Amino acid sequence: MSDDSQIFHFRALRASFTGDVGAATSPPDVEKVRVRFLGKKSELVAAMKGFAALQAEQRANAFKQANELKAYMEAALAQRLSEVSGASKSVAVDVTLPGSAVPQGRLHPVTQTMDAILACFIPMGFEIADGPELEFEYYNFDALNIPRDHPSRESFDTFFVDAPSPQPQKGRLLLRSHTSPVQIRVMERRKPPLRIVVPGKVFRPDPLDAGHSFMFHQVEGLMVDDRTSFADLKGVLEQFLAALFGPGTKTRFRPHFFPFTEPSAEVDLACASCRGGGCSTCGQKGWVEIMGCGMVHPNVFKAVGYDANKVQGFAFGLGVERIAMLKHGIKDIRLFFENDLRFLEQF
């Protein structure tokens, strides 16, 4: 065999070996390749036995090429064996091991709080109502007895939308600043008696800080009948707060002013941190403002076509984030919107 033919033979053998070893996917496959190319009956061993008939110079060159090819094969076999052995271990499954726990999803703390609030009112006969977040000026202000010159109608207190109103007679478009417009829409469609609670997002251009956000959630309620009194309002809210914060919860009603109710009041909750003694949570007052309420103003009834001489009603509203902060001792409203799992996984 000439040098040229010997070189060609070794190249073909190397190419065949490289293809086979690359196709091996398990240790037994690698062993089969080793036996075929390096075993006692392999082509390489057979070729090396025939080197004795070569001349001295050709024999030396042939052994050199054969040894180089053998070293290449041994190294490639060792590497492939390591690769397939590691892959085999990585996919091995011990069926006797216990399964891994699947992380359980959970509701956002604001959603949990809103659900808890609604769950307090449903047993008292209230039903849930909903309405648009993009609202007309009429429903957000006019029908609620909020005068044209009221500060809340300025651009620094309301997000007005720079778009033509589809119903110009109802004023400009805006992002609702409270959920009260839903009460107007429901009363326009339905006659008394009615009891509704209205959960949802509201928007105000407040500076973002520990206690304020430009978007937050409210739950408002409305009850209308022919003989509804402030005593009924007080009883409903005291029952609600006791169900939400626990029996024995102390409350107080303070006179206040809202354009859409008369008389109006704000409801305070005895500070849970200091039990009325005064602390940083309550501003040293011993009480924490929790919600606003009052008897529906006659002008609101007139706006929806009710006879204010024949029906009476009360309304109330509260901030969901504020309730959640009080229940869980949270000091910064921004934590609800930062999507930090370290915070959210606590609920």
C-alpha positions as CSV (number, residue, x, y, z in Angstrom):
1,M,0.0,0.0,0.0
2,S,1.4,3.4,-1.0
3,D,1.7,6.4,1.3
4,D,-1.1,8.2,-0.7
5,S,-3.5,5.3,-0.5
6,Q,-2.7,4.8,3.2
7,I,-3.4,8.5,3.9
8,F,-6.7,8.2,1.9
9,H,-7.7,5.1,3.9
10,F,-7.0,6.8,7.2
11,R,-9.0,9.9,6.2
12,A,-12.0,7.8,5.2
13,L,-11.7,5.8,8.4
14,R,-11.6,9.0,10.5
15,A,-14.6,10.5,8.7
16,S,-16.6,7.3,9.3
17,F,-15.6,7.2,12.9
18,T,-16.5,10.9,13.5
19,G,-20.0,10.4,12.1
20,D,-20.7,7.3,14.2
21,V,-19.3,8.7,17.5
22,G,-21.4,11.9,17.0
23,A,-24.5,9.8,16.5
24,A,-24.0,7.9,19.7
25,T,-26.6,8.9,22.3
26,S,-25.9,6.5,25.2
27,P,-22.9,4.8,26.8
28,P,-23.8,1.4,25.1
29,D,-23.7,3.3,21.7
30,V,-20.3,4.7,22.5
31,E,-19.0,1.2,23.4
32,K,-20.3,-0.2,20.1
33,V,-18.3,2.5,18.2
34,R,-15.2,1.8,20.2
35,V,-15.4,-2.0,19.4
36,R,-15.9,-1.3,15.7
37,F,-13.0,1.2,15.3
38,L,-10.5,0.1,18.1
39,G,-11.4,-3.5,18.8
40,K,-9.3,-6.5,18.0
41,K,-11.1,-7.0,14.7
42,S,-11.3,-3.3,13.7
43,E,-10.0,-2.0,10.4
44,L,-7.3,0.1,12.2
45,V,-5.9,-3.0,13.9
46,A,-6.0,-5.0,10.7
47,A,-4.2,-2.2,8.8
48,M,-1.5,-2.0,11.5
49,K,-0.8,-5.8,11.2
50,G,0.0,-5.2,7.5
51,F,2.6,-2.5,8.2
52,A,5.3,-5.2,8.7
53,A,5.5,-5.7,5.0
54,L,6.3,-2.1,4.3
55,Q,9.7,-0.6,3.8
56,A,11.3,0.9,6.9
57,E,10.5,4.6,5.9
58,Q,6.9,3.8,4.9
59,R,6.4,1.6,8.0
60,A,7.4,4.5,10.3
61,N,5.2,6.9,8.6
62,A,2.2,4.5,8.6
63,F,2.6,3.8,12.3
64,K,2.8,7.5,13.0
65,Q,-0.5,8.1,11.1
66,A,-2.2,5.1,12.7
67,N,-1.2,6.2,16.3
68,E,-2.4,9.7,15.6
69,L,-5.7,8.4,14.4
70,K,-6.0,6.0,17.4
71,A,-5.3,8.9,19.8
72,Y,-7.9,11.0,18.1
73,M,-10.5,8.2,18.4
74,E,-9.8,7.5,22.0
75,A,-10.1,11.2,22.9
76,A,-13.3,11.5,21.0
77,L,-14.8,8.4,22.6
78,A,-13.9,9.6,26.1
79,Q,-15.5,13.0,25.4
80,R,-18.6,11.5,23.9
81,L,-19.0,9.1,26.8
82,S,-18.8,12.0,29.2
83,E,-21.4,13.9,27.3
84,V,-24.0,11.1,27.0
85,S,-23.4,10.0,30.6
86,G,-24.1,13.5,31.9
87,A,-27.2,13.8,29.7
88,S,-28.5,10.5,30.9
89,K,-28.1,11.6,34.6
90,S,-29.8,14.9,34.0
91,V,-32.9,13.4,32.6
92,A,-33.1,10.5,35.0
93,V,-36.3,10.5,37.1
94,D,-36.6,8.9,40.5
95,V,-40.3,8.1,40.6
96,T,-40.2,7.4,44.3
97,L,-39.3,11.0,45.2
98,P,-42.2,13.3,46.3
99,G,-43.4,15.8,43.7
100,S,-42.4,19.4,43.8
101,A,-45.1,21.8,45.2
102,V,-46.7,24.0,42.5
103,P,-46.8,27.6,43.6
104,Q,-50.3,28.6,44.3
105,G,-51.7,31.8,42.7
106,R,-53.5,34.4,44.9
107,L,-55.5,37.5,44.6
108,H,-54.0,40.9,44.9
109,P,-54.5,42.4,48.4
110,V,-56.6,45.2,47.0
111,T,-58.9,42.6,45.3
112,Q,-59.0,40.6,48.5
113,T,-60.1,43.7,50.4
114,M,-62.7,44.7,47.9
115,D,-64.1,41.1,47.9
116,A,-64.2,41.2,51.7
117,I,-66.1,44.6,51.7
118,L,-68.7,43.4,49.2
119,A,-69.2,40.2,51.1
120,C,-70.3,42.3,54.1
121,F,-73.1,44.1,52.1
122,I,-74.5,41.2,50.1
123,P,-76.1,39.5,53.1
124,M,-77.8,42.8,53.9
125,G,-79.6,42.7,50.5
126,F,-77.2,44.9,48.5
127,E,-76.5,43.9,44.9
128,I,-73.3,44.8,42.9
129,A,-73.6,47.5,40.1
130,D,-71.0,48.6,37.6
131,G,-70.5,51.4,35.2
132,P,-68.0,53.0,32.8
133,E,-64.7,54.5,33.9
134,L,-64.8,57.0,31.0
135,E,-67.7,59.2,32.1
136,F,-69.6,62.2,31.1
137,E,-69.4,65.5,33.0
138,Y,-73.1,65.3,33.7
139,Y,-73.0,62.0,35.6
140,N,-69.8,62.8,37.4
141,F,-70.9,66.3,38.6
142,D,-74.2,67.8,37.4
143,A,-76.5,65.0,38.4
144,L,-74.8,64.7,41.8
145,N,-75.6,68.4,42.7
146,I,-72.0,69.5,42.3
147,P,-72.2,73.2,41.1
148,R,-70.3,74.5,38.1
149,D,-67.9,76.6,40.3
150,H,-67.0,73.7,42.6
151,P,-63.2,73.2,42.9
152,S,-63.4,69.5,42.1
153,R,-64.4,70.4,38.5
154,E,-61.1,72.1,37.8
155,S,-58.4,70.3,35.8
156,F,-56.2,70.0,38.8
157,D,-58.8,67.8,40.5
158,T,-60.1,65.8,37.5
159,F,-58.7,64.1,34.5
160,F,-60.6,65.6,31.5
161,V,-60.2,63.7,28.2
162,D,-59.1,65.7,25.1
163,A,-61.6,64.2,22.8
164,P,-65.0,65.3,21.4
165,S,-68.0,64.2,23.5
166,P,-70.4,61.9,21.7
167,Q,-73.2,63.5,23.7
168,P,-72.4,67.2,24.0
169,Q,-75.5,67.9,26.0
170,K,-73.9,65.7,28.8
171,G,-70.7,67.7,28.8
172,R,-67.1,66.8,28.4
173,L,-65.6,63.3,28.8
174,L,-63.5,62.6,31.8
175,L,-62.1,59.7,33.9
176,R,-64.5,59.4,36.7
177,S,-63.3,60.8,40.0
178,H,-65.6,58.6,42.1
179,T,-68.0,55.7,41.5
180,S,-71.1,57.8,42.4
181,P,-72.0,58.2,38.6
182,V,-73.0,54.6,38.6
183,Q,-75.7,55.4,41.3
184,I,-77.2,58.0,38.9
185,R,-77.1,55.5,36.0
186,V,-78.8,52.8,38.1
187,M,-81.5,55.2,39.4
188,E,-82.2,56.4,35.8
189,R,-83.0,52.8,34.8
190,R,-84.8,51.5,37.9
191,K,-87.4,52.6,40.3
192,P,-87.2,52.3,44.1
193,P,-86.7,50.3,46.3
194,L,-83.1,49.5,45.5
195,R,-79.9,48.7,47.3
196,I,-76.6,48.7,45.4
197,V,-72.9,48.7,46.1
198,V,-70.5,50.0,43.4
199,P,-66.9,48.8,43.3
200,G,-64.3,50.2,40.8
201,K,-61.4,52.3,39.8
202,V,-61.4,56.1,40.1
203,F,-58.9,58.7,38.9
204,R,-57.7,61.9,40.4
205,P,-54.5,64.0,39.5
206,D,-53.1,63.7,43.0
207,P,-49.3,63.7,43.6
208,L,-48.0,60.2,44.1
209,D,-46.9,59.8,47.7
210,A,-47.3,57.4,50.6
211,G,-51.0,58.3,51.0
212,H,-52.1,59.3,47.5
213,S,-52.3,57.8,44.1
214,F,-53.7,59.1,40.7
215,M,-55.6,55.8,40.5
216,F,-57.2,54.0,43.3
217,H,-60.4,51.9,44.1
218,Q,-63.6,52.9,45.8
219,V,-66.7,51.1,47.0
220,E,-69.8,53.2,47.2
221,G,-73.3,52.2,48.3
222,L,-76.8,53.5,47.8
223,M,-80.1,52.6,49.4
224,V,-83.4,54.2,48.3
225,D,-86.9,53.4,49.7
226,D,-90.0,55.3,50.9
227,R,-89.0,55.3,54.6
228,T,-85.2,55.2,54.8
229,S,-83.6,57.2,57.6
230,F,-80.2,58.2,59.0
231,A,-80.7,55.6,61.7
232,D,-80.8,53.0,58.9
233,L,-77.6,54.4,57.5
234,K,-75.9,54.3,60.8
235,G,-77.1,50.7,61.5
236,V,-75.9,49.4,58.1
237,L,-72.4,51.0,58.4
238,E,-71.9,49.9,62.0
239,Q,-72.9,46.4,61.0
240,F,-70.5,46.6,58.0
241,L,-67.5,47.8,60.1
242,A,-68.1,45.2,62.8
243,A,-68.1,42.5,60.1
244,L,-65.0,43.8,58.5
245,F,-62.9,44.8,61.5
246,G,-64.4,42.5,64.2
247,P,-67.0,42.8,66.9
248,G,-66.7,45.6,69.3
249,T,-65.2,48.0,66.7
250,K,-65.8,51.6,67.9
251,T,-67.1,54.2,65.5
252,R,-68.2,57.8,65.5
253,F,-70.1,59.9,63.0
254,R,-69.0,63.6,62.5
255,P,-71.0,66.2,60.7
256,H,-69.5,67.0,57.3
257,F,-70.5,68.5,53.9
258,F,-70.9,66.7,50.6
259,P,-72.9,68.3,47.7
260,F,-74.8,65.1,47.0
261,T,-76.0,64.3,50.5
262,E,-77.8,66.3,53.2
263,P,-77.2,65.8,56.1
264,S,-73.7,64.4,55.6
265,A,-71.2,62.8,57.9
266,E,-67.7,61.3,58.0
267,V,-67.2,58.0,59.8
268,D,-64.2,57.5,62.0
269,L,-62.8,54.3,63.4
270,A,-61.1,54.0,66.7
271,C,-57.3,53.7,66.0
272,A,-56.3,50.1,66.3
273,S,-52.7,51.0,66.9
274,C,-53.2,53.2,70.0
275,R,-56.8,52.2,71.0
276,G,-57.7,55.9,71.1
277,G,-54.7,57.1,73.0
278,G,-53.1,59.0,70.0
279,C,-50.2,57.9,67.8
280,S,-48.5,58.6,64.5
281,T,-51.0,56.4,62.6
282,C,-54.0,58.5,63.6
283,G,-52.1,61.9,63.9
284,Q,-52.4,61.8,67.7
285,K,-56.3,62.0,67.4
286,G,-57.1,58.5,68.5
287,W,-59.5,58.1,65.5
288,V,-59.0,57.3,61.8
289,E,-61.2,58.7,59.1
290,I,-62.7,55.7,57.2
291,M,-65.5,56.8,55.0
292,G,-68.1,59.5,54.0
293,C,-71.9,59.1,54.0
294,G,-75.2,61.0,54.2
295,M,-78.8,61.1,53.1
296,V,-79.3,61.6,49.4
297,H,-79.8,65.2,48.5
298,P,-83.3,66.0,47.0
299,N,-81.7,67.5,43.9
300,V,-80.1,64.2,43.1
301,F,-83.5,62.5,43.2
302,K,-84.9,65.2,40.9
303,A,-82.0,64.6,38.4
304,V,-83.1,61.0,38.0
305,G,-86.8,61.6,37.9
306,Y,-87.6,60.5,41.5
307,D,-90.2,62.4,43.6
308,A,-88.1,63.7,46.4
309,N,-91.2,64.0,48.6
310,K,-92.0,60.3,48.3
311,V,-88.6,58.6,48.5
312,Q,-85.6,58.8,50.8
313,G,-82.2,57.3,50.6
314,F,-78.7,57.2,51.9
315,A,-75.3,56.9,50.2
316,F,-71.8,56.1,51.4
317,G,-68.3,55.7,50.0
318,L,-64.9,54.5,51.0
319,G,-61.4,53.9,49.6
320,V,-60.4,50.3,49.3
321,E,-56.7,50.9,49.6
322,R,-57.2,52.8,52.8
323,I,-59.1,49.9,54.3
324,A,-56.4,47.5,53.2
325,M,-53.7,49.7,54.7
326,L,-55.6,49.9,58.1
327,K,-56.3,46.1,58.2
328,H,-52.7,45.1,57.4
329,G,-50.7,48.0,58.9
330,I,-49.4,49.2,55.5
331,K,-47.8,52.6,55.6
332,D,-47.4,53.3,51.8
333,I,-50.1,53.0,49.2
334,R,-47.5,52.7,46.4
335,L,-46.7,49.2,47.6
336,F,-50.0,48.0,46.1
337,F,-48.9,49.1,42.6
338,E,-45.2,48.2,42.4
339,N,-45.7,44.5,41.7
340,D,-43.0,43.5,44.2
341,L,-43.6,39.8,44.9
342,R,-41.8,40.0,48.2
343,F,-44.8,42.3,49.3
344,L,-47.6,40.6,47.4
345,E,-46.7,37.0,48.6
346,Q,-47.5,38.1,52.2
347,F,-51.2,38.1,51.4
